[in-house]
Amino acid sequence: MGAVILFAAMVLASFYVAMARPINAEEASVSTLTLISVAGWLGAMLLAHDGIPSVDRLLDLLHYLATLGGLLAIFGLFQFVTGQYWVDQISIPGLQAHQTVFSATLREGFTRPAGTAVHPIEFGAVLTMLLPIALARGIGQLPAVGARRSHVFTRWWPALAMGLAIVLSLSRSAVIGLAVGAIILALTWTSRQRIAAIGGLAGLLAVVFLAVPGVAGSILGLFTVIGKGDPSVLSRVESYAIADAYISQSPLFGRGIGTFLPRYRIFDNEYLLLLVEIGFAGVIALLLLVATSLCSAARVYLRATDAGLRGAAAAVAASTSCGAVSLALFDGFSFPMMPGLWFLMMGLCGATYRLWRESVTYADVRIDA
């Protein structure tokens, strides 16, 4: 709770700094909207932390998240195959579109899936955060609650769909996030489980490369062009000097949350953007919040005796780590889905710790009685 309060205080301090200086109407409006968004993210985090009453309910929630992630991935695969987004064809009676939110994005001749996200990068980031949960479900770290038993296909289809969609999203940040989540989660597996996972990954990649000619070269090209004049990489490198000029003007609290508009510059690095907007104090508070969440989940994994709770702690810690890494690769807080899910995962890290502490306290009370 202390880490949450500290981060919220730093965001409010940056908002005060923004409103205390001369500011145009657009910056003031976006800053206020961003402040409301941050409140919503923190609300979801606190609800997850305190609102889950038992380990069984936590496992149920994680199973639902894995299933929803699988369905999102399948919709993305449908977009890839058909070459259309479909979401842009939805028309809500009484409402009129004023700007294009969804539009097909191509790379190397392939349609990049985005699901219901506004961009393939966000789509990939969301799936990389949900994939560790799906992998933990498939490998058996998240047991079925009660008397329910799952068929092997029922356990594994979300992970397979998400893995396939992440690869076909043709996103560097998604591939890196996939690797980070898989490696962290694999540290909690047995040798036999790791061998099975490697075999499954090899089979998945073989199916992708054989079924979609040219996609292998496109994925490899995402990384081989680094340092060879890739516009995306050059843009990120050039952003450091621009960001430094703004950071030096107000290094402690920044120029104000949400005040650095996309039309000024897109950094493709949320931490760099946050240094400009909420300063070093705000970014340090955010990193402290992330570290607190990961340490809580790690403590549960190392000390808990309940297998389901240990598996949940490992999964949500890997998911939180994926989100933290992804933010260094794109401006994640500028998108609607990614930050909400990331703060939810941090809240679930806290929930595993609270449920473990409650079980330990209850056991102590029974022994004393």
TIKEKE-202286 format. One record per residue: residue number from 0; residue in one letter; x, y, z of N, C-alpha, C in turn. Coordinates in steps of 0.05 Angstrom, whole numbers. Layout:
REM TIKEKE-202286
R nr rest n.X n.Y n.Z ca.X ca.Y ca.Z c.X c.Y c.Z
R NUM a X Y Z X Y Z X Y Z
...
This chain:
REM TIKEKE-202286
R nr rest n.X n.Y n.Z ca.X ca.Y ca.Z c.X c.Y c.Z
R 0 m 16 -24 0 0 0 0 17 25 0
R 1 g 40 24 15 57 47 16 68 55 -12
R 2 a 75 34 -28 86 39 -55 64 52 -73
R 3 v 40 43 -70 18 54 -85 13 84 -78
R 4 i 13 89 -52 9 117 -43 31 135 -53
R 5 l 56 125 -52 79 141 -60 77 148 -90
R 6 f 70 127 -107 68 132 -135 45 152 -141
R 7 a 22 148 -127 -1 166 -131 7 195 -123
R 8 a 22 197 -102 30 224 -93 49 237 -113
R 9 m 67 222 -125 85 233 -146 69 242 -171
R 10 v 49 227 -178 33 234 -201 17 260 -195
R 11 l 6 262 -171 -8 286 -164 11 310 -162
R 12 a 35 306 -153 55 328 -152 61 337 -180
R 13 s 64 319 -199 69 327 -227 45 342 -239
R 14 f 21 333 -231 -3 347 -241 -4 375 -230
R 15 y 3 378 -205 4 405 -193 24 423 -207
R 16 v 47 411 -214 68 427 -228 57 436 -255
R 17 a 43 418 -269 32 426 -295 11 448 -293
R 18 m -7 447 -273 -28 467 -270 -17 493 -259
R 19 a 6 492 -246 17 516 -234 33 533 -254
R 20 r 40 522 -277 55 537 -297 36 545 -320
R 21 p 45 563 -337 28 570 -361 25 545 -378
R 22 i 0 538 -384 -5 513 -398 -28 518 -418
R 23 n -26 506 -442 -48 510 -461 -71 491 -455
R 24 a -94 497 -467 -118 482 -460 -116 453 -467
R 25 e -103 446 -489 -101 418 -497 -85 402 -478
R 26 e -62 413 -469 -46 399 -449 -61 395 -423
R 27 a -75 416 -415 -90 414 -389 -112 393 -391
R 28 s -125 391 -414 -147 372 -417 -136 343 -417
R 29 v -114 339 -432 -102 312 -434 -90 304 -406
R 30 s -78 323 -392 -67 318 -366 -88 309 -347
R 31 t -111 323 -347 -133 316 -329 -144 288 -336
R 32 l -147 282 -362 -157 256 -370 -137 234 -362
R 33 t -111 239 -365 -91 220 -357 -92 215 -327
R 34 l -96 236 -311 -98 233 -282 -121 214 -275
R 35 i -144 218 -289 -167 200 -284 -160 171 -292
R 36 s -145 168 -314 -138 141 -323 -120 128 -302
R 37 v -100 143 -292 -82 131 -271 -99 123 -247
R 38 a -118 139 -239 -136 132 -216 -150 105 -222
R 39 g -159 102 -247 -172 77 -254 -154 53 -253
R 40 w -129 57 -263 -109 35 -262 -103 27 -233
R 41 l -99 47 -216 -94 41 -188 -118 29 -175
R 42 g -142 37 -183 -166 25 -172 -168 -5 -178
R 43 a -162 -12 -203 -162 -40 -211 -141 -56 -196
R 44 m -118 -43 -192 -97 -56 -177 -105 -62 -148
R 45 l -117 -42 -135 -125 -45 -107 -148 -65 -104
R 46 l -167 -64 -124 -189 -83 -124 -179 -112 -126
R 47 a -160 -116 -143 -148 -143 -146 -133 -151 -120
R 48 h -120 -132 -108 -104 -138 -84 -122 -146 -61
R 49 d -144 -131 -57 -160 -135 -33 -187 -149 -38
R 50 g -195 -152 -63 -222 -162 -69 -224 -192 -74
R 51 i -202 -206 -75 -203 -235 -80 -203 -250 -54
R 52 p -224 -264 -47 -227 -275 -20 -212 -301 -14
R 53 s -205 -316 -35 -193 -342 -31 -175 -350 -54
R 54 v -159 -371 -49 -141 -381 -70 -157 -392 -93
R 55 d -179 -405 -87 -196 -417 -108 -206 -395 -127
R 56 r -215 -372 -115 -225 -350 -132 -202 -338 -149
R 57 l -178 -337 -137 -155 -327 -152 -149 -345 -176
R 58 l -149 -371 -171 -144 -390 -193 -166 -388 -214
R 59 d -191 -385 -206 -213 -382 -225 -208 -358 -243
R 60 l -200 -335 -230 -195 -311 -246 -172 -315 -266
R 61 l -151 -328 -257 -129 -333 -275 -137 -351 -299
R 62 h -153 -371 -293 -163 -388 -315 -180 -372 -335
R 63 y -197 -354 -325 -213 -337 -342 -195 -319 -359
R 64 l -175 -307 -347 -157 -289 -361 -142 -304 -384
R 65 a -134 -329 -378 -121 -345 -399 -140 -351 -422
R 66 t -165 -357 -415 -185 -363 -436 -191 -338 -453
R 67 l -194 -315 -440 -199 -291 -454 -176 -283 -472
R 68 g -151 -287 -462 -128 -282 -478 -127 -300 -502
R 69 g -135 -325 -499 -136 -343 -522 -156 -334 -543
R 70 l -180 -325 -533 -200 -316 -552 -191 -291 -567
R 71 l -177 -273 -553 -166 -249 -565 -146 -257 -587
R 72 a -129 -276 -580 -109 -286 -600 -122 -298 -624
R 73 i -143 -314 -620 -157 -326 -643 -169 -305 -661
R 74 f -180 -284 -649 -191 -262 -665 -169 -248 -681
R 75 g -145 -245 -669 -122 -234 -683 -113 -251 -706
R 76 l -114 -277 -702 -106 -296 -723 -126 -295 -746
R 77 f -151 -291 -739 -172 -288 -760 -166 -263 -776
R 78 q -158 -241 -763 -151 -217 -778 -127 -222 -796
R 79 f -107 -236 -786 -84 -242 -802 -91 -258 -827
R 80 v -108 -278 -825 -115 -295 -847 -132 -280 -868
R 81 t -151 -264 -858 -170 -250 -876 -159 -224 -887
R 82 g -139 -213 -873 -128 -187 -882 -145 -163 -875
R 83 q -164 -167 -858 -182 -145 -849 -183 -144 -819
R 84 y -189 -120 -808 -190 -117 -779 -218 -123 -768
R 85 w -239 -118 -783 -267 -124 -776 -277 -106 -754
R 86 v -261 -99 -734 -270 -81 -713 -278 -54 -724
R 87 d -264 -46 -745 -270 -20 -757 -298 -19 -771
R 88 q -310 -42 -774 -336 -43 -787 -359 -43 -767
R 89 i -353 -42 -741 -373 -41 -720 -385 -13 -720
R 90 s -411 -11 -721 -425 15 -720 -445 14 -697
R 91 i -442 32 -678 -460 33 -655 -482 54 -660
R 92 p -507 46 -660 -529 65 -665 -528 89 -646
R 93 g -531 113 -658 -531 137 -642 -503 150 -639
R 94 l -482 136 -646 -455 146 -645 -444 150 -672
R 95 q -426 169 -675 -414 175 -701 -384 176 -697
R 96 a -369 163 -715 -340 162 -713 -329 189 -724
R 97 h -311 201 -708 -298 226 -715 -269 222 -724
R 98 q -258 199 -718 -231 193 -726 -227 163 -729
R 99 t -208 155 -746 -203 127 -750 -186 116 -727
R 100 v -197 97 -713 -183 85 -690 -169 59 -699
R 101 f -183 43 -715 -172 18 -724 -167 19 -754
R 102 s -143 12 -763 -137 10 -791 -116 -11 -795
R 103 a -117 -25 -817 -99 -47 -822 -70 -37 -824
R 104 t -52 -51 -811 -24 -45 -811 -9 -68 -825
R 105 l 8 -61 -844 23 -81 -859 52 -80 -852
R 106 r 65 -103 -852 95 -105 -850 104 -128 -866
R 107 e 122 -123 -885 133 -144 -902 111 -158 -918
R 108 g 89 -143 -924 68 -154 -939 47 -170 -923
R 109 f 51 -172 -897 33 -187 -880 15 -167 -864
R 110 t -10 -174 -861 -28 -158 -844 -22 -165 -815
R 111 r -15 -144 -799 -8 -148 -771 -33 -149 -754
R 112 p -39 -170 -740 -64 -172 -724 -63 -152 -700
R 113 a -86 -142 -693 -88 -124 -670 -110 -132 -651
R 114 g -126 -152 -659 -149 -159 -642 -167 -135 -637
R 115 t -174 -130 -612 -190 -107 -605 -173 -84 -595
R 116 a -146 -87 -596 -128 -65 -589 -127 -45 -611
R 117 v -116 -21 -606 -115 -1 -626 -90 -3 -644
R 118 h -71 -20 -636 -47 -23 -652 -35 -51 -647
R 119 p -22 -63 -667 -9 -89 -663 11 -90 -641
R 120 i 24 -68 -635 44 -67 -613 30 -72 -587
R 121 e 7 -58 -583 -8 -62 -558 -19 -90 -557
R 122 f -29 -100 -579 -39 -128 -581 -18 -147 -572
R 123 g 6 -144 -582 28 -162 -574 35 -160 -545
R 124 a 35 -135 -534 42 -131 -506 21 -143 -488
R 125 v -4 -141 -495 -25 -153 -478 -23 -183 -478
R 126 l -18 -195 -501 -15 -224 -503 9 -234 -488
R 127 t 31 -219 -489 55 -228 -475 51 -228 -444
R 128 m 34 -210 -435 27 -210 -406 8 -233 -398
R 129 l -9 -241 -417 -28 -263 -411 -16 -290 -417
R 130 l 5 -291 -434 16 -317 -441 28 -332 -417
R 131 p 43 -320 -398 53 -335 -376 31 -349 -360
R 132 i 8 -336 -358 -15 -348 -343 -25 -372 -359
R 133 a -27 -370 -385 -36 -392 -402 -15 -415 -401
R 134 l 10 -409 -401 31 -430 -399 30 -444 -372
R 135 a 26 -428 -350 24 -440 -324 -1 -458 -322
R 136 r -22 -450 -335 -46 -467 -336 -41 -493 -352
R 137 g -27 -490 -374 -22 -514 -390 -3 -533 -377
R 138 i 17 -523 -364 38 -540 -352 28 -553 -326
R 139 g 5 -543 -315 -6 -554 -291 0 -539 -265
R 140 q 12 -514 -268 18 -499 -244 -7 -486 -233
R 141 l -28 -483 -249 -53 -471 -241 -74 -494 -242
R 142 p -77 -509 -220 -95 -532 -221 -124 -523 -224
R 143 a -140 -541 -235 -169 -536 -237 -181 -535 -209
R 144 v -200 -517 -205 -212 -514 -178 -234 -535 -174
R 145 g -235 -546 -150 -256 -565 -143 -252 -591 -157
R 146 a -275 -603 -166 -275 -629 -178 -271 -628 -208
R 147 r -268 -604 -219 -266 -601 -248 -239 -611 -258
R 148 r -238 -625 -280 -214 -634 -292 -213 -625 -321
R 149 s -190 -616 -330 -188 -605 -357 -173 -625 -375
R 150 h -184 -627 -400 -170 -642 -420 -145 -628 -428
R 151 v -125 -642 -438 -100 -630 -445 -103 -608 -466
R 152 f -122 -611 -485 -126 -590 -505 -139 -566 -492
R 153 t -157 -570 -473 -170 -548 -459 -150 -531 -444
R 154 r -130 -545 -433 -109 -530 -418 -90 -515 -436
R 155 w -85 -526 -460 -63 -515 -476 -71 -497 -498
R 156 w -97 -497 -507 -104 -482 -531 -99 -452 -527
R 157 p -105 -440 -503 -99 -411 -501 -70 -404 -505
R 158 a -52 -420 -494 -23 -415 -497 -15 -418 -526
R 159 l -25 -438 -540 -18 -443 -568 -28 -420 -585
R 160 a -53 -411 -580 -64 -389 -596 -48 -363 -591
R 161 m -42 -358 -566 -27 -333 -560 1 -334 -571
R 162 g 14 -356 -569 41 -358 -579 42 -354 -609
R 163 l 22 -365 -623 21 -362 -652 15 -333 -660
R 164 a -4 -321 -645 -11 -293 -651 11 -274 -646
R 165 i 27 -279 -624 50 -262 -618 70 -263 -640
R 166 v 76 -286 -650 96 -289 -672 86 -275 -697
R 167 l 60 -278 -703 50 -266 -728 44 -236 -725
R 168 s 46 -225 -701 42 -196 -697 66 -181 -708
R 169 l 88 -195 -713 112 -183 -725 121 -158 -710
R 170 s 122 -161 -683 129 -139 -666 154 -147 -649
R 171 r 175 -130 -651 199 -136 -635 193 -137 -606
R 172 s 177 -117 -596 171 -116 -568 156 -140 -558
R 173 a 138 -151 -575 123 -175 -568 140 -199 -566
R 174 v 159 -202 -585 177 -225 -585 195 -224 -561
R 175 i 205 -200 -554 222 -197 -530 206 -203 -505
R 176 g 181 -192 -504 165 -198 -481 158 -227 -478
R 177 l 154 -241 -500 149 -270 -499 173 -284 -487
R 178 a 197 -277 -496 221 -290 -486 225 -285 -456
R 179 v 220 -260 -447 223 -253 -419 204 -269 -402
R 180 g 178 -269 -409 158 -284 -394 164 -314 -393
R 181 a 171 -325 -416 177 -354 -417 201 -361 -400
R 182 i 222 -345 -401 246 -351 -385 241 -349 -356
R 183 i 227 -328 -347 221 -325 -318 204 -348 -308
R 184 l 184 -355 -323 166 -376 -315 181 -403 -315
R 185 a 198 -407 -335 213 -432 -338 231 -437 -314
R 186 l 239 -416 -300 256 -419 -276 241 -434 -254
R 187 t 215 -434 -255 199 -448 -235 190 -476 -243
R 188 w 199 -485 -267 191 -511 -277 212 -532 -271
R 189 t 204 -557 -273 223 -579 -270 237 -583 -297
R 190 s 259 -598 -297 274 -603 -322 256 -616 -343
R 191 r 239 -634 -335 222 -648 -354 202 -628 -366
R 192 q 192 -610 -350 173 -590 -360 187 -571 -380
R 193 r 212 -564 -374 226 -546 -392 231 -560 -419
R 194 i 238 -585 -419 243 -599 -444 217 -601 -460
R 195 a 195 -606 -446 169 -608 -460 162 -581 -472
R 196 a 167 -559 -457 161 -532 -467 178 -525 -491
R 197 i 204 -532 -490 221 -526 -513 212 -542 -538
R 198 g 204 -567 -534 194 -583 -556 169 -571 -568
R 199 g 151 -562 -550 126 -549 -559 131 -524 -574
R 200 l 150 -507 -565 157 -482 -578 169 -488 -606
R 201 a 187 -508 -607 199 -515 -633 177 -524 -653
R 202 g 158 -540 -643 137 -549 -661 119 -526 -670
R 203 l 114 -507 -652 97 -484 -659 111 -468 -681
R 204 l 137 -462 -677 151 -446 -696 153 -460 -723
R 205 a 156 -487 -723 157 -502 -748 131 -500 -763
R 206 v 109 -502 -748 82 -499 -761 79 -471 -774
R 207 v 87 -451 -759 85 -423 -769 101 -419 -794
R 208 f 126 -427 -793 144 -422 -815 137 -438 -840
R 209 l 125 -462 -836 117 -478 -859 90 -469 -870
R 210 a 72 -460 -852 45 -453 -861 45 -425 -873
R 211 v 63 -407 -864 63 -379 -874 91 -374 -885
R 212 p 95 -379 -910 121 -374 -923 129 -345 -921
R 213 g 154 -340 -914 164 -313 -912 163 -301 -885
R 214 v 147 -312 -866 145 -300 -840 170 -303 -824
R 215 a 185 -325 -828 210 -330 -814 230 -308 -820
R 216 g 233 -301 -846 251 -280 -854 243 -253 -843
R 217 s 216 -248 -842 206 -223 -831 213 -220 -802
R 218 i 210 -242 -786 216 -241 -758 246 -237 -753
R 219 l 262 -252 -767 291 -249 -764 299 -221 -773
R 220 g 286 -210 -793 293 -183 -802 288 -162 -782
R 221 l 269 -166 -763 263 -147 -743 288 -141 -725
R 222 f 305 -162 -722 328 -159 -705 354 -155 -720
R 223 t 356 -166 -744 381 -163 -759 385 -135 -770
R 224 v 363 -119 -772 365 -92 -783 373 -72 -761
R 225 i 374 -81 -736 382 -63 -714 411 -54 -718
R 226 g 415 -28 -717 442 -18 -722 449 -14 -751
R 227 k 429 -20 -769 434 -17 -798 415 3 -811
R 228 g 409 23 -796 392 45 -807 363 40 -805
R 229 d 354 22 -787 325 17 -784 312 43 -773
R 230 p 291 53 -787 279 79 -778 268 78 -750
R 231 s 256 55 -742 245 53 -715 267 55 -694
R 232 v 290 42 -699 312 43 -679 324 71 -679
R 233 l 328 83 -703 339 110 -704 321 130 -690
R 234 s 295 127 -693 277 146 -679 280 144 -649
R 235 r 283 119 -639 286 116 -610 312 128 -600
R 236 v 334 125 -615 360 135 -608 359 166 -608
R 237 e 347 178 -629 346 207 -631 328 219 -609
R 238 s 310 203 -597 292 213 -577 307 220 -551
R 239 y 330 207 -546 344 212 -521 352 241 -518
R 240 a 363 252 -539 372 280 -537 348 299 -533
R 241 i 326 293 -547 302 310 -544 291 308 -516
R 242 a 290 284 -506 279 280 -478 297 293 -458
R 243 d 323 292 -462 342 304 -443 337 334 -440
R 244 a 331 347 -462 326 376 -461 302 382 -444
R 245 y 281 366 -445 257 371 -428 262 362 -399
R 246 i 276 340 -395 281 330 -368 297 351 -352
R 247 s 317 363 -365 334 382 -351 319 406 -342
R 248 q 296 413 -354 280 436 -345 266 431 -319
R 249 s 257 406 -314 243 399 -290 249 370 -283
R 250 p 273 364 -272 281 336 -269 266 321 -246
R 251 l 257 336 -226 246 322 -203 217 313 -207
R 252 f 199 331 -215 171 323 -218 162 325 -247
R 253 g 179 332 -266 172 332 -294 155 356 -301
R 254 r 145 357 -326 129 379 -336 100 375 -331
R 255 g 92 351 -321 64 346 -315 54 320 -329
R 256 i 40 304 -314 30 278 -325 12 284 -349
R 257 g 18 270 -371 1 272 -395 4 297 -412
R 258 t 24 315 -405 26 340 -419 44 339 -443
R 259 f 60 318 -446 77 316 -470 61 301 -491
R 260 l 49 316 -509 30 305 -528 44 290 -550
R 261 p 31 269 -562 43 253 -583 52 270 -607
R 262 r 38 293 -612 46 309 -635 73 323 -631
R 263 y 81 325 -605 108 336 -600 130 316 -608
R 264 r 127 291 -599 146 270 -605 136 244 -593
R 265 i 139 222 -608 133 195 -598 160 182 -591
R 266 f 165 177 -566 190 166 -557 193 136 -561
R 267 d 170 122 -562 170 93 -563 185 81 -539
R 268 n 183 95 -517 196 86 -492 181 99 -469
R 269 e 164 84 -456 147 96 -435 163 108 -412
R 270 y 184 95 -404 200 105 -382 213 132 -389
R 271 l 221 135 -414 232 161 -423 211 182 -423
R 272 l 187 175 -432 164 193 -432 157 201 -403
R 273 l 157 182 -385 150 188 -357 171 205 -344
R 274 l 197 202 -352 217 220 -341 211 249 -349
R 275 v 201 253 -373 194 280 -382 169 290 -366
R 276 e 149 272 -362 124 281 -351 122 281 -321
R 277 i 133 261 -307 132 260 -278 159 260 -265
R 278 g 180 262 -280 207 266 -269 218 241 -256
R 279 f 242 245 -245 256 222 -232 241 212 -208
R 280 a 229 231 -193 214 222 -169 191 203 -177
R 281 g 176 210 -198 154 193 -206 163 166 -217
R 282 v 184 166 -233 194 141 -245 205 123 -223
R 283 i 220 134 -204 230 118 -182 207 106 -166
R 284 a 186 122 -162 163 112 -147 150 89 -162
R 285 l 148 91 -189 136 70 -205 153 45 -204
R 286 l 179 48 -206 197 25 -205 196 11 -178
R 287 l 193 28 -157 190 17 -130 164 0 -128
R 288 l 143 10 -140 117 -4 -141 121 -31 -155
R 289 v 135 -31 -178 139 -56 -192 156 -75 -176
R 290 a 177 -65 -164 195 -82 -147 180 -94 -124
R 291 t 163 -78 -111 147 -88 -88 129 -110 -97
R 292 s 116 -107 -120 98 -128 -130 113 -154 -136
R 293 l 136 -152 -150 151 -175 -156 163 -189 -132
R 294 c 172 -173 -113 183 -185 -88 161 -199 -72
R 295 s 137 -188 -72 115 -201 -58 109 -228 -70
R 296 a 107 -229 -97 101 -254 -110 124 -274 -107
R 297 a 149 -265 -108 172 -282 -105 172 -294 -76
R 298 r 165 -278 -57 164 -289 -29 143 -310 -26
R 299 v 121 -306 -39 100 -327 -38 109 -353 -51
R 300 y 122 -350 -74 131 -374 -88 152 -389 -72
R 301 l 169 -375 -58 191 -388 -43 181 -400 -16
R 302 r 160 -389 -5 152 -397 23 125 -411 25
R 303 a 107 -407 5 81 -420 7 83 -450 3
R 304 t 64 -464 16 63 -493 13 40 -501 -6
R 305 d 21 -484 -11 -1 -489 -29 9 -488 -58
R 306 a 8 -510 -72 18 -512 -100 4 -492 -118
R 307 g -22 -490 -116 -37 -471 -133 -29 -442 -128
R 308 l -25 -435 -103 -17 -407 -96 12 -402 -106
R 309 r 29 -421 -104 57 -418 -115 57 -415 -145
R 310 g 40 -430 -158 38 -428 -187 27 -401 -196
R 311 a 6 -392 -181 -5 -366 -187 15 -343 -183
R 312 a 31 -345 -162 51 -325 -157 72 -324 -179
R 313 a 80 -348 -188 100 -349 -210 89 -337 -235
R 314 a 64 -343 -242 51 -334 -267 48 -303 -267
R 315 v 37 -292 -245 32 -263 -245 58 -247 -243
R 316 a 79 -259 -231 105 -246 -230 117 -245 -258
R 317 a 115 -267 -273 124 -267 -301 109 -247 -318
R 318 s 83 -246 -314 66 -227 -329 73 -198 -323
R 319 t 77 -192 -297 85 -165 -290 112 -158 -302
R 320 s 131 -177 -302 157 -172 -314 155 -166 -344
R 321 c 137 -181 -358 133 -176 -386 124 -147 -391
R 322 g 105 -138 -375 95 -111 -378 116 -90 -373
R 323 a 133 -95 -352 154 -76 -345 174 -74 -368
R 324 v 181 -96 -381 200 -96 -403 188 -83 -427
R 325 s 162 -89 -433 149 -78 -456 148 -47 -455
R 326 l 146 -35 -431 144 -6 -429 170 7 -438
R 327 a 192 -7 -438 217 4 -448 219 3 -478
R 328 l 199 -10 -491 200 -13 -520 178 1 -535
R 329 f 158 12 -520 138 28 -533 123 44 -511
R 330 d 110 65 -520 96 83 -500 70 71 -492
R 331 g 71 51 -474 48 35 -467 26 49 -454
R 332 f 32 71 -438 10 85 -424 -7 102 -443
R 333 s 2 104 -468 -14 119 -487 -36 102 -500
R 334 f -37 77 -492 -57 58 -503 -77 50 -481
R 335 p -101 42 -488 -122 37 -468 -120 10 -453
R 336 m -111 -11 -467 -112 -38 -455 -88 -45 -438
R 337 m -64 -38 -448 -39 -48 -436 -36 -39 -407
R 338 p -38 -13 -400 -33 -5 -372 -53 -16 -352
R 339 g -78 -18 -360 -98 -29 -342 -92 -58 -335
R 340 l -84 -74 -355 -77 -102 -350 -52 -104 -333
R 341 w -32 -86 -339 -7 -88 -324 -11 -82 -294
R 342 f -27 -61 -288 -32 -54 -260 -49 -76 -247
R 343 l -66 -89 -262 -82 -112 -252 -63 -134 -244
R 344 m -42 -140 -260 -23 -161 -254 -8 -154 -229
R 345 m 0 -129 -225 14 -121 -201 -5 -125 -177
R 346 g -30 -119 -180 -49 -123 -159 -52 -153 -152
R 347 l -51 -170 -172 -52 -199 -167 -27 -209 -153
R 348 c -4 -196 -158 20 -203 -143 15 -198 -113
R 349 g 3 -175 -107 -3 -168 -80 -24 -187 -68
R 350 a -43 -195 -85 -64 -213 -75 -53 -240 -67
R 351 t -33 -251 -82 -21 -276 -74 -7 -273 -47
R 352 y 6 -250 -42 19 -246 -16 -1 -244 6
R 353 r -23 -229 2 -43 -226 23 -56 -253 29
R 354 l -63 -269 9 -75 -295 14 -56 -314 28
R 355 w -30 -312 22 -10 -329 36 -8 -320 65
R 356 r -7 -294 70 -5 -284 98 -30 -292 114
R 357 e -53 -290 101 -77 -298 115 -77 -328 122
R 358 s -67 -345 104 -66 -373 110 -46 -380 132
R 359 v -24 -365 132 -4 -369 154 -15 -361 180
R 360 t -29 -338 181 -41 -328 206 -62 -346 216
R 361 y -79 -357 197 -100 -375 205 -88 -401 217
R 362 a -67 -411 205 -54 -435 215 -42 -431 243
R 363 d -31 -407 247 -20 -401 274 -42 -400 295
R 364 v -65 -388 287 -87 -387 306 -97 -415 313
R 365 r -98 -433 294 -108 -460 299 -88 -475 317
R 366 i -62 -470 313 -42 -483 330 -45 -473 359
R 367 d -48 -447 362 -51 -436 389 -76 -446 403
R 368 a -97 -449 387 -122 -459 398 -119 -487 408
